[in-house]
């Protein structure tokens, strides 16, 4: 898995055959970030690699992949990862914290 601030390259081993004896025809990818109560993104592919884009820097994500035949899928396998830090994102966050600190100091002194 290759992870940056704004994207992740996911890959997994092929599941050779479902329990029905039929070959796997597609995979379902479910993406959820730590700010969401429900899954936010469902994608389908016939490849064992997927690129996730438009991630938020320094955010924890859970991705689940399950294999299937047509529209019937098995049990998903999940993994959690945190997107990378971005210098611009961190700088903006520090500026916001500095502003909040000065606002708090002002409120406390009144």
C-alpha positions in Angstrom: 0.0 0.0 0.0 1.4 3.4 -1.0 -0.1 6.3 1.0 0.3 10.1 0.4 -1.5 13.1 1.9 -4.2 13.0 -0.7 -4.2 9.5 -2.2 -3.6 5.8 -1.5 -2.8 2.9 -3.8 -4.5 -0.2 -2.6 -3.7 -3.7 -3.8 -4.6 -7.2 -2.7 -4.1 -10.9 -3.6 -6.5 -12.5 -6.0 -9.1 -14.7 -4.5 -8.9 -17.7 -6.8 -12.4 -19.2 -6.4 -15.4 -18.4 -4.3 -16.9 -21.1 -2.1 -19.5 -21.7 -4.9 -16.7 -23.0 -7.1 -17.2 -20.0 -9.5 -14.2 -17.7 -10.3 -14.3 -14.2 -8.7 -15.5 -11.6 -11.3 -15.2 -8.4 -9.3 -14.2 -6.8 -6.0 -16.1 -4.3 -3.9 -14.1 -1.5 -2.1 -15.7 0.3 0.8 -14.0 3.4 2.2 -14.9 5.1 5.5 -13.0 7.9 7.3 -12.9 8.4 11.0 -15.3 11.3 10.8 -18.1 9.3 9.2 -20.6 7.0 10.9 -21.3 5.1 7.7 -19.3 4.1 4.6 -18.8 7.0 2.3 -17.6 5.4 -0.9 -18.5 2.2 -2.6 -16.5 1.2 -5.7 -16.3 -1.9 -7.9 -13.4 -3.2 -10.0 -12.4 -6.4 -11.7 -8.7 -5.7 -10.9 -6.8 -6.4 -7.7 -5.6 -2.7 -7.4 -7.4 0.5 -6.7 -6.4 4.1 -6.4 -8.2 6.3 -3.8 -8.0 10.0 -4.5 -9.1 13.2 -2.7 -8.2 12.1 0.8 -7.8 14.6 3.6 -4.3 14.8 5.0 -3.6 13.3 8.4 -7.0 11.5 8.5 -7.6 7.9 9.6 -9.4 5.7 7.0 -10.8 2.2 7.0 -11.0 0.4 3.7 -12.7 -3.0 3.2 -12.4 -5.2 0.2 -14.5 -8.2 -0.6 -14.7 -10.5 -3.6 -17.8 -11.5 -5.5 -19.5 -13.0 -8.4 -21.9 -10.6 -10.2 -23.7 -8.9 -7.3 -23.0 -11.5 -4.5 -20.1 -10.7 -2.3 -18.3 -12.5 0.5 -17.0 -11.3 3.9 -14.9 -8.2 3.6 -11.3 -7.9 4.7 -10.5 -4.5 6.3 -7.4 -2.4 7.0 -7.0 1.0 8.6 -4.5 3.6 7.5 -3.8 7.3 8.1 -3.2 9.6 5.2 0.1 11.5 5.2 0.9 14.9 6.5 1.0 17.8 4.1 3.1 20.8 4.9 0.5 23.3 3.7 -2.2 21.5 5.7 -0.1 21.5 8.9 0.9 25.1 8.5 -2.8 26.1 8.1 -3.7 24.0 11.2 -1.0 25.7 13.2 -2.2 29.1 12.1 -5.7 28.2 13.2 -4.5 26.9 16.6 -2.5 30.2 17.1 -5.6 32.2 16.3 -7.7 30.1 18.7 -5.0 30.5 21.4 -5.0 34.3 21.0 -8.8 34.4 21.0 -8.9 32.3 24.2 -6.3 34.6 25.9 -8.4 37.6 25.0 -11.6 36.0 26.3 -9.9 35.0 29.6 -8.5 38.5 30.2 -11.9 40.1 29.8 
